[in-house]
């Protein structure tokens, strides 16, 4: 029997082994399954948007660090360190879609370490650009939360409902929930 939802050929007549669609379910169960797929797909879109925003922020942080190092660095070590941090942000932005949780966490740690190092060298720098610092940190944390939620819910998603950036997420079939009472 071919699944009408994903097209997987099934030997079982109850649940699709490809996507978990209730082949032998009632119309209400089938509709609920499709509804869950659509809801989880919207979460995937939110996570993708957050990751695109996080990438833009990482590229901006990288570019600004390199540019400001070239313009304002007074000593060679400070310039090299700022350029290294800028390059690290840029690299994290490039590889972010591969493993969003890992690279977002590394980016947050690097950003906090950068802010801490600046505060140690110049305590007044902690409050300069505070709105920008809070914005960058908040956007990265939001991207982590949305990516984690997508990762947790990815078992509900069939590949046709996920975006191109999340094609490598594992899709594990789940049995539909059946009301027993």
N, C-alpha and C positions, 0 to 999 in steps of 0.2 A: 504494500500500500504506500503510495506516495503522499508525503505531507503537503497539504495545501498551503501551509505557511512558509516553509523553507525549501520544499522540493526534495527533501531527503527520502530515499527509499527505505521503508521500515518493514521489519518482519513482525513486529508486535502491532496489534491492532488497538492498543490502549494509549500509549504516549510516544510521541516522536523521539527517537534517540538523538536527533540532531539539534532540536530546539526546545523540546519539552512540551510541544503543542498537544493538547488533549484530544487525540484522534477520536476516541470513543466517548468524549465528554458531551455534556449538554450544550445547547447554544449559549447559555449563560456562562458556562465554564470557558468556552472558546472565546467569547467576547471579553471576559475578564482577562484571559491570557493576552489577547491582543492589546487591551487597554494598559496592562502592566508594561508591555513592550514599548508602547508609545510614551508612557510616563518615564520609563528608564532611559529612553532615547533622548528625552528633553534634558535629563540630568547629564547625559553624555555631551550634549551641545553646550551646556553651562560649563562643564569641566574643560572642554576644548577652548571655549572663549577665555576662561581664566588662564589656561596655559599659554594661549597666544599673548595675553596681557603680561603674564610673567616673563615670557621671552622678550617682549618689547622692553620691559623694565630692566632685565638683565643686560640687554644690548645697550640701553641708555646708560646704565651704571658703568658698564665696561668702557664705552666711548668717552663718557665724562671723566672717568678716572685717568684714562690715557691722555686725553686732551689737557686736563688740568695739571697733570704731571709734567707735560711738556712745557706748559706756560708758566706755572708757578713754583715748580720744585726748585729749592735753593741748593740742595745737595744731591750728589749722585745716588746715594743709598735711598733717599726718599723718593726720588724719581723712579728708580728701578722697582722699588716696592709698589708704588702706585700703579706703574705700568703692568706689573705682574698681576696685581689684584684686578685691574681692568681687563686684562687678557683672560683671567680665570672666569670673570663674570660673562664675558663674551663666549667662551667655550661652553660654559654651563647653558647659556642660551641656545647654542647650536644643538647640543646633545639632549636637551630637556625632553623632547617628545619620546625618546627611547625608553626612559625610565623616569617618569615625572616625579614620583614620590622621592626617589633617591636624590635626584639632582635638584629638586626644589628644597629639600632638607639641607643639602650641601650649600646651596645658594643662601639660604637663611643664616646658616652658621657662619659662612664667609662674611655676609653683610654685618651680622652682629659683632664678629671679630674685628672687622674694619672700623665700625663705630667705636668699639671699645679701645682699639689702638689709637684712634684719633683723640679720644677723650683722655687717654693717658698722656699723650704728647701735649695736647692743648685742651684743658678741661672746658673751656668756653665753646669749643667746636661741637660739643654734645648738643647744644641748644641752637646752633646756627643751622638753618635749613631743617628745623624740626618737623615741619609739615611734610616736606619731601621725604624725610626719613620714615615718618609714620606711614605715609602713603605706600612707599616701596615695601616696607615690611608687611603691612596689612594685605597688600595685593598678593604677595608671595604666600602668606599664611592662608588666605582664602583659596588660592590655587591648590595648596596642599589639601585642604579640607574637601574641596570638590573632587579632586583626583582620588582621594581615599574613598569617598562615597561612591564614585564610579567604579573603582576597583572592587568594592564590596558588592555592588549590584551587577557587576558584569556577568555573573552567572545567569541572570535573567535575560540578557541581551543576545539576540541572534546577530551574527555579523552584518546582516543587511540593515540593521538598525543603528549600528555604530558608525561614527565618522572615520575618515581616512587616517587620522592620527592615532586611532585606537585599534587598528586592525590586528595588533599583536596581543591584545588582551585575551586571556583564555576564556572560552565560552563553554561553560559546563551546563548540560541540560539539567533542569530541575523539574521535578514532578509538580503538576499544578496542585494547589491546595483545594481540597474538597471539604465542604462543610459536612460535618458528621452529626450535627445536632439541630 
